[in-house]
Amino acid sequence: MSRFFIDRPIFAWVIAIVIMLAGALSILTLSISQYPQIAPTTVSINATYPGADAATVENSVTKVIEQGMTGIDNLDYMTSTSTSTGQASISLTFTNKADSDVAQMQVQNKLQLVTAQLPQTVQSTGITVSKSTSNFLMVVGFVSTDGKLNSNDLADYVASTLNDTLKRIEGVGNTQIFGSGYAMRIWVDPDKLAKYQLMVNDVTTAIESQNSQVSAGQLGALPQRKGQQLNATVTAKSRLQTPEQFNNIILKSQSDGSLVRLNDVATVELGAESYTTSSTYNGHPSA
């Protein structure tokens, strides 16, 4: 057979060109499901411990989660990062045999078993599990060229309006905002706390108890008295939203009947949720 093509080189070239053209045309119709999986499946776990340093995050959050990630099928290796800003990130990389949905489900199940061992602050802040890698595919900037909006305004707009929409796009595993949205900042004065014999836990407890959404019920609801004709829903005061409302939170009642309020021991203002990042673009505020 080889002698046949050696004696007829033009015929051999024609066959080779036809095979190449057929291969090039088949790429357009080849199903994506037939492509081999090049990138391994990666599941990321992210948690936040506000106010904690890197060592505290490592010992109380990262190590606890890592020790719980045992017995997972097709797990290849695991990496983790603990930062001084209270962020804990664990990335689990699986072999090509792993199914991404099954891998995420197993990670979530293992995480549920160790969640009770994490600090209460971490649990209330929330722990996210996503099928994504830590590599950046695209960086998009929002800029205020006229200076009317600062970085916090832009970051809050992105977080509240665009972030969830971007996460729902097919192929997007996770998004990260370089900036911080609005938050009610409470700056406590230690000397004033000592003056009124209070601790930070007292301030936290008072804020949590007086800044809550409650269900007040109804007037005239079933079962009704005979002749009852009025049925009204009671709307209670909702969560606090302004610095003035937070200033009036009662912390303590003195023996003489006077009240110690939040503004007596702290300064309340509407600021950024985090001051660890700052972004500009050509000198203009951005996010």
matplotlib code that plots the C-alpha trace (Angstrom):
import matplotlib.pyplot as plt

x = [0.0, 2.8, 4.4, 1.1, 1.1, 4.9, 4.4, 1.4, 2.4, -0.3, -3.0, -1.6, -1.6, -5.3, -6.4, -4.5, -6.1, -9.6, -9.0, -7.8, -10.8, -13.2, -11.7, -11.9, -15.6, -16.5, -15.3, -18.3, -20.7, -18.9, -21.0, -19.5, -20.2, -17.6, -14.8, -12.6, -12.7, -9.5, -10.0, -10.6, -13.7, -13.1, -15.4, -14.7, -15.8, -15.7, -16.4, -16.0, -15.0, -15.3, -12.6, -10.4, -6.8, -5.2, -4.1, -7.6, -9.3, -6.8, -7.4, -11.1, -12.5, -10.1, -8.7, -12.2, -13.5, -10.4, -10.7, -14.3, -13.5, -12.7, -14.1, -15.1, -15.0, -12.4, -10.8, -7.3, -6.0, -7.1, -5.7, -6.7, -6.1, -6.7, -6.3, -5.9, -9.3, -11.2, -11.6, -11.2, -11.1, -10.8, -10.5, -11.0, -9.8, -11.2, -9.9, -11.4, -13.6, -15.6, -19.0, -19.2, -22.8, -22.0, -18.8, -20.5, -23.3, -20.7, -18.8, -22.0, -23.0, -19.5, -19.7, -23.0, -21.5, -18.8, -20.8, -21.9, -18.1, -17.6, -17.9, -21.4, -20.3, -19.2, -22.4, -24.6, -22.4, -22.9, -20.7, -20.8, -20.1, -19.7, -18.3, -15.7, -11.9, -9.9, -8.7, -10.1, -11.7, -12.6, -12.2, -14.9, -14.6, -17.4, -16.1, -17.6, -15.9, -17.7, -16.9, -20.5, -20.3, -17.5, -16.2, -18.7, -21.6, -20.4, -19.7, -23.1, -24.8, -22.9, -23.6, -27.3, -28.2, -25.7, -23.9, -26.7, -27.5, -23.9, -23.8, -26.8, -25.0, -24.1, -20.5, -20.0, -19.0, -18.4, -17.9, -15.7, -16.2, -13.2, -14.9, -17.5, -21.1, -22.9, -23.1, -24.0, -20.7, -20.6, -17.3, -17.3, -15.3, -13.7, -13.4, -17.1, -17.9, -15.8, -17.6, -21.0, -19.7, -20.5, -18.8, -18.8, -21.0, -23.6, -23.7, -23.9, -26.8, -28.7, -28.4, -29.5, -32.5, -33.7, -32.9, -35.1, -38.1, -41.1, -44.5, -47.2, -50.2, -53.7, -56.6, -59.9, -58.4, -60.0, -61.3, -63.5, -65.9, -69.6, -70.3, -66.7, -66.5, -63.1, -59.9, -56.7, -53.1, -50.7, -47.4, -44.6, -41.6, -39.2, -35.4, -33.5, -32.2, -30.7, -27.9, -30.4, -32.4, -29.4, -28.3, -31.5, -30.9, -31.1, -28.1, -28.7, -31.1, -29.4, -30.5, -31.7, -34.0, -31.8, -31.1, -27.7, -28.2, -25.8, -24.8, -23.5, -20.7, -20.3, -20.3, -22.8, -22.4, -23.3, -20.0, -18.4, -18.8, -15.1, -12.2, -9.6, -9.8, -9.8, -10.0, -9.5, -9.3, -7.2, -7.7, -11.5, -13.5, -14.3, -15.4]
y = [0.0, 2.4, 1.8, 2.8, 6.3, 6.7, 6.2, 8.6, 11.6, 13.9, 11.4, 11.2, 15.0, 15.2, 12.6, 14.5, 17.8, 16.2, 14.8, 18.2, 20.0, 17.4, 17.8, 21.6, 21.5, 19.0, 21.4, 23.7, 20.8, 18.9, 18.8, 20.6, 17.5, 15.7, 18.0, 16.6, 18.3, 20.3, 22.3, 20.2, 20.8, 23.3, 24.1, 27.2, 27.9, 31.5, 32.8, 36.1, 36.7, 40.5, 42.1, 38.9, 38.8, 36.2, 33.8, 33.9, 33.2, 30.3, 28.6, 29.2, 29.0, 27.7, 24.7, 23.7, 23.6, 21.8, 19.1, 18.5, 18.0, 14.3, 11.4, 13.3, 11.4, 12.2, 15.0, 15.7, 18.5, 21.5, 25.0, 27.7, 31.4, 33.4, 37.2, 39.9, 41.4, 38.4, 36.5, 32.7, 31.0, 27.2, 25.8, 22.1, 20.7, 17.4, 15.0, 14.8, 11.9, 14.1, 15.4, 19.1, 18.9, 15.9, 17.5, 20.7, 18.7, 16.6, 19.7, 21.4, 18.3, 18.1, 21.9, 21.5, 19.0, 21.5, 24.7, 24.5, 24.5, 27.9, 31.2, 32.6, 35.7, 33.6, 31.7, 34.8, 36.4, 33.4, 30.9, 30.5, 27.4, 27.9, 26.0, 28.4, 28.9, 31.8, 33.0, 36.2, 36.1, 39.7, 42.9, 45.6, 49.1, 51.6, 55.2, 58.5, 60.9, 64.0, 63.2, 63.3, 59.7, 58.3, 54.8, 53.7, 55.0, 53.0, 49.8, 49.9, 50.4, 47.4, 45.2, 46.0, 46.2, 44.3, 41.7, 39.2, 39.6, 38.9, 35.8, 34.3, 34.5, 31.0, 30.2, 32.8, 31.0, 34.0, 37.7, 39.9, 43.6, 45.8, 48.2, 48.3, 49.3, 51.3, 50.2, 51.8, 52.3, 52.6, 53.8, 53.0, 55.2, 52.8, 55.6, 56.4, 52.7, 52.5, 55.7, 54.0, 50.6, 49.0, 46.6, 46.1, 43.0, 45.2, 47.5, 44.6, 43.0, 46.2, 46.8, 43.3, 43.4, 46.9, 46.6, 43.7, 43.0, 41.7, 40.5, 42.4, 40.3, 41.5, 43.1, 41.3, 38.2, 34.7, 33.5, 36.6, 37.7, 37.8, 41.0, 41.8, 43.6, 45.2, 43.3, 45.3, 44.3, 45.9, 47.2, 47.5, 49.7, 48.1, 48.0, 51.2, 52.9, 56.3, 57.3, 59.3, 56.2, 54.2, 57.1, 56.6, 52.9, 52.5, 50.7, 51.1, 52.5, 54.4, 54.2, 57.8, 56.9, 58.4, 56.5, 55.8, 55.8, 54.7, 58.3, 58.7, 56.1, 56.0, 57.9, 56.6, 57.4, 56.0, 54.8, 52.0, 48.4, 47.8, 50.2, 47.6, 48.4, 51.7, 51.9, 54.7, 54.9, 57.7, 59.6, 59.2, 57.2, 53.8, 50.3]
z = [0.0, 0.8, -2.7, -4.3, -2.7, -3.2, -6.9, -7.0, -4.9, -6.4, -5.5, -1.9, -1.6, -2.8, -0.2, 2.6, 1.6, 1.6, 5.0, 6.4, 4.9, 6.3, 9.7, 9.5, 8.5, 11.2, 13.9, 13.2, 13.7, 16.5, 19.7, 22.7, 24.8, 22.8, 23.9, 26.6, 30.0, 30.2, 33.4, 36.5, 38.6, 41.4, 44.3, 46.4, 50.0, 51.2, 54.7, 56.6, 60.2, 60.7, 62.8, 63.0, 62.1, 59.8, 62.6, 64.2, 60.9, 60.2, 63.6, 64.1, 60.5, 57.9, 59.8, 61.0, 57.5, 56.1, 58.7, 57.7, 54.1, 54.3, 52.5, 49.4, 46.1, 43.5, 45.6, 44.2, 46.5, 48.6, 49.1, 51.5, 52.2, 55.4, 55.3, 57.9, 56.7, 58.1, 54.8, 54.6, 51.2, 50.6, 47.1, 46.5, 43.2, 41.9, 39.2, 35.7, 36.8, 39.2, 38.3, 39.2, 40.6, 42.8, 44.0, 45.1, 46.8, 48.8, 49.8, 51.0, 53.0, 54.7, 55.4, 57.2, 59.6, 60.8, 60.6, 64.2, 65.2, 63.6, 65.5, 65.6, 63.8, 60.8, 60.8, 60.8, 58.1, 55.8, 54.1, 50.3, 48.2, 44.5, 41.5, 40.4, 40.2, 41.6, 38.2, 36.8, 33.4, 33.0, 35.0, 34.5, 35.9, 36.7, 36.8, 37.9, 35.4, 36.8, 40.4, 41.6, 42.9, 45.1, 45.2, 47.9, 45.7, 42.7, 44.7, 46.4, 43.0, 41.5, 44.5, 44.7, 41.0, 38.8, 40.9, 41.1, 37.4, 36.5, 38.7, 36.8, 33.4, 32.2, 32.7, 35.5, 38.7, 41.0, 41.0, 43.2, 43.9, 44.4, 46.7, 49.4, 49.7, 52.3, 56.0, 59.3, 61.0, 64.8, 66.3, 70.0, 72.5, 75.1, 77.7, 77.5, 77.8, 81.0, 82.3, 82.0, 83.1, 79.7, 77.4, 73.6, 74.0, 75.7, 72.7, 70.3, 72.2, 72.4, 68.7, 67.8, 70.1, 69.1, 65.3, 64.3, 62.1, 64.1, 63.2, 65.2, 64.1, 63.4, 65.1, 64.7, 63.2, 63.5, 65.8, 66.0, 68.7, 67.7, 65.9, 65.1, 61.8, 61.8, 60.7, 60.5, 60.1, 62.6, 61.2, 63.7, 63.4, 61.0, 61.0, 61.8, 58.7, 59.6, 62.0, 64.1, 64.7, 65.7, 68.0, 70.1, 70.9, 74.6, 76.2, 79.9, 82.4, 85.3, 88.9, 88.8, 85.8, 83.1, 80.0, 78.3, 74.6, 71.8, 71.0, 74.5, 74.0, 70.2, 66.9, 64.3, 60.6, 57.2, 55.7, 53.9, 54.9, 54.6, 54.2, 53.2, 49.4, 47.4, 43.7, 41.2, 37.4, 35.9, 39.1, 39.2, 41.8, 40.5, 41.5]

ax = plt.figure().add_subplot(projection="3d")
ax.plot(x, y, z, "-o")
ax.set_aspect("equal")
plt.show()
